[in-house]
């Protein structure tokens, strides 16, 4: 992935979404030829020359100081994720930032100690994923909540591939587009942190080739963090559920993130989750883990 192109497209998209009114600039009427702010207006807000900002927007962030980057953050009113992404792109554009050790292959299994920890969390669905969103572990209730993530042969399922390449995802997730866009923005943020991550680039390349939606949204350069939020799902066993999720990064496990899911007490979703607990407990007590018939 060409970092100059990423910088150009990212800054252009950010500039296009800003309006003079939002930026606090005075306008004097007349038709504007560009959506959002002009380059000279961004330069004015950031306190740099138009030529200097133009150089940056064309993809050259090499040697740009932190003070100028922070000025751009303020001028374009970036959120925390967008600010981090801008600094990651600038770091990758410098010679020192480009020289980094190759990333190790993503973990495909959590450690035995982490697996034991997940199993002790019996009342809460828990799923662990590696940095490229491949499932690396879970407890029994997590497997029951996301049955499509767990194949009979035990091959790890990638959450992003499931979202974009498995038609069942559009039924399972009531807000499929929201979940899919969140996945794209999280991958885009990760790509900015390390554009040399081969596993990530392979995943992005595959999804961009096979999914028009992914290719379109990837080109939008939206970056967001999704450490907490709401998932609305249509579960094949217990029906509709609205669940809150929280994520936790495990420092001892390279890139592993653990997600837990909770229902509002006294809600229909809590009743559905109770039913799922009973079903999972019965299935776990049998010879096999809970599973669903495979669908193509």
BAVOSE-266584 format. One record per residue (C-alpha): residue number from 1; x, y, z. Coordinates in steps of 0.001 Angstrom, whole numbers. Layout:
<tinus>
[tinu NUM,[X,Y,Z]]
...
</tinus>
This chain:
<tinus>
[tinu 1,[0,0,0]]
[tinu 2,[1498,3353,-1050]]
[tinu 3,[1792,5576,2014]]
[tinu 4,[1813,8859,-2]]
[tinu 5,[-1523,7877,-1530]]
[tinu 6,[-2900,7058,1910]]
[tinu 7,[-1833,10458,3236]]
[tinu 8,[-3282,12277,243]]
[tinu 9,[-6624,10515,381]]
[tinu 10,[-6883,10796,4167]]
[tinu 11,[-6187,14540,4322]]
[tinu 12,[-8367,15260,1300]]
[tinu 13,[-11299,13401,2907]]
[tinu 14,[-10812,15278,6189]]
[tinu 15,[-10668,18643,4430]]
[tinu 16,[-13766,17843,2384]]
[tinu 17,[-15903,17120,5440]]
[tinu 18,[-15100,20460,7114]]
[tinu 19,[-17136,23570,6383]]
[tinu 20,[-16053,27194,6907]]
[tinu 21,[-18818,27553,9480]]
[tinu 22,[-17614,24541,11454]]
[tinu 23,[-14046,25835,11278]]
[tinu 24,[-15095,29305,12439]]
[tinu 25,[-14098,31047,9205]]
[tinu 26,[-15933,34026,7771]]
[tinu 27,[-17224,33615,4215]]
[tinu 28,[-18445,36320,1871]]
[tinu 29,[-20846,34430,-349]]
[tinu 30,[-20259,33214,-3848]]
[tinu 31,[-20096,29657,-5133]]
[tinu 32,[-17375,27457,-3657]]
[tinu 33,[-15694,25097,-6119]]
[tinu 34,[-14644,22472,-3600]]
[tinu 35,[-16563,20613,-892]]
[tinu 36,[-15431,21606,2556]]
[tinu 37,[-12399,23811,3103]]
[tinu 38,[-9914,25049,521]]
[tinu 39,[-6258,24168,976]]
[tinu 40,[-5365,27755,1770]]
[tinu 41,[-8030,27798,4487]]
[tinu 42,[-6586,24693,6149]]
[tinu 43,[-3135,26233,5914]]
[tinu 44,[-4439,29417,7541]]
[tinu 45,[-6039,27482,10401]]
[tinu 46,[-2870,25412,10928]]
[tinu 47,[-559,28416,10771]]
[tinu 48,[1524,27206,7820]]
[tinu 49,[1952,28372,4246]]
[tinu 50,[-379,27108,1542]]
[tinu 51,[2588,25603,-294]]
[tinu 52,[3657,23687,2823]]
[tinu 53,[187,22305,3465]]
[tinu 54,[-176,21407,-227]]
[tinu 55,[3054,19406,14]]
[tinu 56,[1654,17515,2998]]
[tinu 57,[-1686,16808,1349]]
[tinu 58,[95,15469,-1718]]
[tinu 59,[1494,12753,499]]
[tinu 60,[4792,14110,1778]]
[tinu 61,[4780,14042,5582]]
[tinu 62,[8491,13301,5838]]
[tinu 63,[10142,15643,8318]]
[tinu 64,[6898,17349,9377]]
[tinu 65,[7228,18396,13014]]
[tinu 66,[4907,17295,15783]]
[tinu 67,[3825,20903,16340]]
[tinu 68,[2607,21132,12735]]
[tinu 69,[815,17785,13037]]
[tinu 70,[-906,18976,16214]]
[tinu 71,[-1871,22174,14392]]
[tinu 72,[-3478,20037,11671]]
[tinu 73,[-5322,18047,14339]]
[tinu 74,[-6804,21269,15681]]
[tinu 75,[-7510,22771,12248]]
[tinu 76,[-9327,19700,10962]]
[tinu 77,[-10905,18913,14360]]
[tinu 78,[-9712,15310,14412]]
[tinu 79,[-10866,12804,17005]]
[tinu 80,[-8425,10641,18946]]
[tinu 81,[-8406,7810,16400]]
[tinu 82,[-7921,10174,13449]]
[tinu 83,[-5134,12013,15293]]
[tinu 84,[-3338,8742,16040]]
[tinu 85,[-3723,7700,12407]]
[tinu 86,[-2221,10988,11167]]
[tinu 87,[807,10568,13447]]
[tinu 88,[1172,6926,12362]]
[tinu 89,[1196,7989,8701]]
[tinu 90,[3782,10665,9435]]
[tinu 91,[5945,8159,11309]]
[tinu 92,[5776,5729,8398]]
[tinu 93,[6766,8516,5972]]
[tinu 94,[10096,9167,7721]]
[tinu 95,[13188,7002,7100]]
[tinu 96,[13410,6031,10775]]
[tinu 97,[9708,5166,10857]]
[tinu 98,[9972,3010,7755]]
[tinu 99,[12713,803,9241]]
[tinu 100,[10946,-1553,11576]]
[tinu 101,[11207,-5227,12324]]
[tinu 102,[8757,-7388,10370]]
[tinu 103,[5612,-8227,12304]]
[tinu 104,[5350,-11743,13618]]
[tinu 105,[2497,-13840,12295]]
[tinu 106,[-705,-13150,14221]]
[tinu 107,[-1414,-15530,17080]]
[tinu 108,[-4051,-18087,16097]]
[tinu 109,[-4582,-19445,19626]]
[tinu 110,[-4584,-17829,23031]]
[tinu 111,[-2175,-19216,25608]]
[tinu 112,[-3362,-22029,27918]]
[tinu 113,[-3486,-19538,30811]]
[tinu 114,[-5687,-17108,28857]]
[tinu 115,[-7880,-19993,27682]]
[tinu 116,[-8346,-21000,31318]]
[tinu 117,[-9245,-17412,32206]]
[tinu 118,[-11889,-17250,29459]]
[tinu 119,[-13419,-20526,30616]]
[tinu 120,[-13824,-19200,34174]]
[tinu 121,[-16037,-16369,32852]]
[tinu 122,[-18997,-18694,32510]]
[tinu 123,[-21837,-16162,32751]]
[tinu 124,[-20520,-13778,30089]]
[tinu 125,[-19955,-14496,26378]]
[tinu 126,[-16265,-13935,25684]]
[tinu 127,[-14424,-14057,22347]]
[tinu 128,[-10704,-13342,21818]]
[tinu 129,[-9361,-12187,18441]]
[tinu 130,[-5902,-11470,17102]]
[tinu 131,[-4841,-8224,15447]]
[tinu 132,[-6312,-9181,12066]]
[tinu 133,[-9669,-10204,13639]]
[tinu 134,[-9202,-13972,13475]]
[tinu 135,[-10826,-15779,16393]]
[tinu 136,[-8119,-17042,18755]]
[tinu 137,[-10179,-18226,21722]]
[tinu 138,[-13517,-18114,23529]]
[tinu 139,[-15546,-19622,26324]]
[tinu 140,[-18548,-21911,25820]]
[tinu 141,[-21047,-19043,25913]]
[tinu 142,[-19000,-17094,23389]]
[tinu 143,[-19097,-20064,21030]]
[tinu 144,[-22838,-20294,21545]]
[tinu 145,[-23346,-16586,20874]]
[tinu 146,[-21296,-16593,17647]]
[tinu 147,[-21870,-20072,16219]]
[tinu 148,[-20685,-19164,12707]]
[tinu 149,[-17227,-18326,14063]]
[tinu 150,[-16536,-21928,15035]]
[tinu 151,[-16264,-24616,12390]]
[tinu 152,[-16542,-28335,13044]]
[tinu 153,[-12929,-28842,11990]]
[tinu 154,[-11719,-26157,14396]]
[tinu 155,[-10286,-23865,11721]]
[tinu 156,[-10220,-20287,13080]]
[tinu 157,[-12707,-17964,11384]]
[tinu 158,[-11760,-14393,10543]]
[tinu 159,[-14412,-11910,11680]]
[tinu 160,[-13804,-9479,8799]]
[tinu 161,[-14002,-12258,6213]]
[tinu 162,[-17235,-13442,7831]]
[tinu 163,[-18734,-9951,7681]]
[tinu 164,[-17960,-9354,4013]]
[tinu 165,[-17777,-12797,2427]]
[tinu 166,[-20372,-14883,4297]]
[tinu 167,[-23976,-14055,3381]]
[tinu 168,[-25178,-15288,6792]]
[tinu 169,[-23554,-12230,8388]]
[tinu 170,[-26135,-9893,6852]]
[tinu 171,[-28879,-11793,8639]]
[tinu 172,[-26977,-12402,11868]]
[tinu 173,[-26100,-8721,12371]]
[tinu 174,[-29271,-6601,12429]]
[tinu 175,[-27103,-3531,11763]]
[tinu 176,[-24809,-5259,9307]]
[tinu 177,[-23605,-2118,7543]]
[tinu 178,[-22703,-444,10835]]
[tinu 179,[-20716,-3498,11959]]
[tinu 180,[-19037,-3811,8569]]
[tinu 181,[-18047,-143,8432]]
[tinu 182,[-16666,-396,11979]]
[tinu 183,[-14521,-3333,10890]]
[tinu 184,[-13151,-1369,7924]]
[tinu 185,[-12288,1685,10024]]
[tinu 186,[-10548,-484,12641]]
[tinu 187,[-8453,-2183,9945]]
[tinu 188,[-7640,1190,8366]]
[tinu 189,[-6407,2459,11742]]
[tinu 190,[-4281,-659,12166]]
[tinu 191,[-2827,-236,8675]]
[tinu 192,[-1696,3260,9574]]
[tinu 193,[138,1949,12614]]
[tinu 194,[2152,-483,10508]]
[tinu 195,[1790,-383,6703]]
[tinu 196,[4345,-3227,6462]]
[tinu 197,[2114,-5718,8325]]
[tinu 198,[1994,-8534,5755]]
[tinu 199,[-865,-10451,7393]]
[tinu 200,[-3008,-7326,7514]]
[tinu 201,[-2197,-6308,3949]]
[tinu 202,[-3031,-9802,2715]]
[tinu 203,[-6427,-9612,4436]]
[tinu 204,[-7134,-6132,3083]]
[tinu 205,[-6123,-7188,-419]]
[tinu 206,[-8387,-10227,-330]]
[tinu 207,[-11394,-8280,963]]
[tinu 208,[-10866,-5419,-1484]]
[tinu 209,[-10753,-7911,-4346]]
[tinu 210,[-13793,-9931,-3300]]
[tinu 211,[-16100,-7316,-1739]]
[tinu 212,[-17308,-4151,-3445]]
[tinu 213,[-18562,-2774,-130]]
[tinu 214,[-15203,-3260,1534]]
[tinu 215,[-13355,-1712,-1412]]
[tinu 216,[-15638,1343,-1376]]
[tinu 217,[-15486,1926,2378]]
[tinu 218,[-11733,1297,2537]]
[tinu 219,[-11274,4114,48]]
[tinu 220,[-13134,6462,2392]]
[tinu 221,[-10204,6451,4875]]
[tinu 222,[-12493,6594,7904]]
[tinu 223,[-10714,5630,11116]]
[tinu 224,[-12398,4924,14445]]
[tinu 225,[-11714,2975,17612]]
[tinu 226,[-14409,537,18679]]
[tinu 227,[-13550,-465,22214]]
[tinu 228,[-17140,-357,23386]]
[tinu 229,[-20560,-214,21770]]
[tinu 230,[-23773,-2030,20932]]
[tinu 231,[-24349,-5132,18805]]
[tinu 232,[-27826,-6075,17595]]
[tinu 233,[-27934,-9666,16420]]
[tinu 234,[-30491,-12169,15184]]
[tinu 235,[-29366,-15362,16858]]
[tinu 236,[-30407,-18590,15102]]
[tinu 237,[-31355,-20248,18426]]
[tinu 238,[-32736,-17566,20768]]
[tinu 239,[-33696,-14779,18367]]
[tinu 240,[-33078,-11032,18522]]
[tinu 241,[-30663,-9631,21095]]
[tinu 242,[-29192,-6215,21783]]
[tinu 243,[-25888,-6545,23629]]
[tinu 244,[-23315,-4082,24918]]
[tinu 245,[-19695,-5009,24317]]
[tinu 246,[-16417,-4026,25947]]
[tinu 247,[-12957,-4921,24687]]
[tinu 248,[-9719,-5468,26564]]
[tinu 249,[-6214,-5697,25089]]
[tinu 250,[-4074,-8403,26691]]
[tinu 251,[-543,-6967,27116]]
[tinu 252,[926,-10439,27626]]
[tinu 253,[-499,-11710,24318]]
[tinu 254,[692,-9985,21159]]
[tinu 255,[-2281,-8190,19596]]
[tinu 256,[-4958,-10332,21295]]
[tinu 257,[-8161,-8468,22158]]
[tinu 258,[-10876,-9963,24375]]
[tinu 259,[-14486,-8868,23870]]
[tinu 260,[-17253,-9434,26425]]
[tinu 261,[-20987,-9073,25798]]
[tinu 262,[-23709,-8059,28284]]
[tinu 263,[-27473,-7535,28094]]
[tinu 264,[-29424,-4895,29993]]
[tinu 265,[-30861,-6500,33167]]
[tinu 266,[-34567,-7274,32932]]
[tinu 267,[-34686,-6840,29157]]
[tinu 268,[-35828,-9315,26534]]
[tinu 269,[-32201,-9586,25492]]
[tinu 270,[-31287,-10655,29033]]
[tinu 271,[-33990,-13343,28822]]
[tinu 272,[-32606,-14498,25472]]
[tinu 273,[-29079,-14597,26899]]
[tinu 274,[-30351,-16700,29828]]
[tinu 275,[-31892,-19118,27337]]
[tinu 276,[-28578,-19257,25489]]
[tinu 277,[-26754,-20028,28747]]
[tinu 278,[-29091,-22967,29371]]
[tinu 279,[-28676,-24251,25820]]
[tinu 280,[-24891,-23863,25960]]
[tinu 281,[-24731,-25654,29331]]
[tinu 282,[-26752,-28577,27980]]
[tinu 283,[-24642,-28760,24827]]
[tinu 284,[-21384,-28526,26770]]
[tinu 285,[-22510,-31390,28953]]
[tinu 286,[-22924,-33552,25873]]
[tinu 287,[-20164,-35102,23778]]
[tinu 288,[-19842,-32090,21481]]
[tinu 289,[-19658,-28314,21782]]
[tinu 290,[-22708,-26285,20701]]
[tinu 291,[-22797,-25988,16952]]
[tinu 292,[-25179,-25243,14128]]
[tinu 293,[-25690,-27080,10868]]
[tinu 294,[-23279,-25690,8302]]
[tinu 295,[-24749,-23457,5627]]
[tinu 296,[-23201,-22463,2354]]
</tinus>
